[in-house]
């Protein structure tokens, strides 16, 4: 431990010595850097001062050059102004000379034109005065003639007026007489007016009543116009209904044709079914009659055989039982055939009733068919009113 501690102390001293050397070297380097920086700064300042002096010299030279150029430009501007003034003066003199020449030229033209117009005006005035004098003379002559005509006309009018005054005096006398006569008539008319006052009032009442009738007539006229409008609408609807009626008639004709075709097919089917059912009934009845005759014949033969043979009663009983079984089987077969016959007859009758109901539904009377359908019946059996498949067995 002591050795390690001593070694550690030695290392610490060594490190301290190294740190001192490093600090010393750092101080030396820092001093050198400062010295170099100071030298570089001084050199830069000198160079900057040199450049600044050169720039100031250039600035002074440029200012001198600018001043010289300004002086040169002022001289050039003065020369240009003088030259421009000379040109303006020259142009003004030229324009004034041209103006004087143009004024003199147009004054001369104006003078000549004025003289020409004065001469033309005098000539036209002379012509107008001559025409005026001729028209005045002509008008004076016409006025003299018109005055003479008017004088003669008014003389004639005066004479006519005198004659008219005399005639009017005579007419005045006649009018006075007529006035007296009219006054008398007016008195008579006033008396007649008083007498006609009541009829006048009645006529006024009639007029009021006629005015009321006229107002009602106007109202009726409006109603008539409305009715005519509705009539037009109704006529239009009638045309539509007529068109629909024609369409329905065509459809009705088509339905009638279909009905006739169905009627023809139905009649043919009924006839065919009647023929088949009649034939089948006939066959079944013949079979039934043949079987009945055969059964009776067999019974007679069996009775004769029993009577002819003297059998033992036990054997006879056995044979009788077997015979009864055979007869019962045959009877059951006969009943089945009768049931089938009744069912077919019932189906035939139901078909006839359906046919008659369809004819009545289509509006066809049964008398127009042309034949009378035959209903089939089973001998000794009454058929029910139910469906064809529900025929009861005969009892």
C-alpha positions, 0 to 999 in steps of 0.5 A: 500500500505504501509503495502504491501510495508513493508511486501514486505521489510520484505520478502526481508530481510527474503530471504536475511537472507536465502541466507546468511545461504545457502551461509554459508552452501555451503562454509562449505560443499565446505571446507569439500569436499576439506578436504575429497578430500585432505585426499583421494588424500594422501591415494591414493598417499600412496597406489600408492607408495606402489604398485609402490615399490612392482612392482619395487621389482617384476621387480628386481626379474624378472630381476634376474630370467631372468639373471639366466635363460640366464646363464643356457641357455648359459651353456646348449647351450655350452654343446649341442654344445660340444656334437654335435661336438663330434657326428660330429667328430665320424660320420666323422671318421666313414664315412672316415673309410667307404670311405676307405673301399669302395675305397679299395674294388672298387680298388680291383674290378677295378684291377680284372676287368681291368685284365679280360678286358685286357685278353679279349681284347688280346684274341679278338685282337688275333682273329681279327688278325687271321681273318685279316690275313686270309682275307688278304691272301684271298684278295691277292689271289683274287687280283692275280686272278683279276690282271691276268684276267685284264691283259688278258682283257687288252691284248685282248683290245689292240689286239682289239684296233689295229684291230679297228684302222686298221678298223677305218683307212679304215672307215676314208678313206671311210668317206673322200670319203663320205665327198667329196660326201656330200660336193657336195650334200651340194652345191646342197642342198644350191642351192636348199635352195635358190630356196626354200626360197620363198616357205619357206617364204610362209610356214611361213606366212601360219604358222602365219595364222594357229597360228591366227586360233589356237588362234581363235580356242581356243577362239571358244573352250572357247565359246563352253565350255560356250555354253555347260554350258548354254546347261546344264542349259537349259537342266535342265530348259527343264527338269523342263519345261517338268515336268511342262508340264506333270503336266499341261497335267494332269491338262488339262485332269482333266479340260477336264473331268470336261468340259465333265461332265459340257457339259453333265450336260448342255446338259441335262439341255438344253434338260430338259428346251427345253422340259419344255418350249416347253410343256409350249408354247404348253399349252399356245398356245392351251389355246390361241387358245381355248380362241380365238375360244371361243371368236369368238363363243361367238361373233357369239352367241351374234350377233345371240341373238341381231339379234333375240331379238328386244331390246331397243336401250338404253338397247342394248347400255348398253349390248354392253358396258358391253360386250365390257368391258368383251371383253376388260378384256379377251383381256387384259388376252390374252395380258398378256398370250402372254407377258408371252409366249414371255418372256419364249421364250426369256429366252429360246433363251438367254439360247441357246445363252449362251450355244453356247458362252460357247461351243465356249469358251471351244473350242467345235465346234457347229457341234460336239454337235450332235443336233441343238437346236431349237429357239422358236418364238411367232407367229406374234411377233418379240422378242428383243435382250435384257434380258429375263425380258425386252420383249416388249408387242406386238402392 
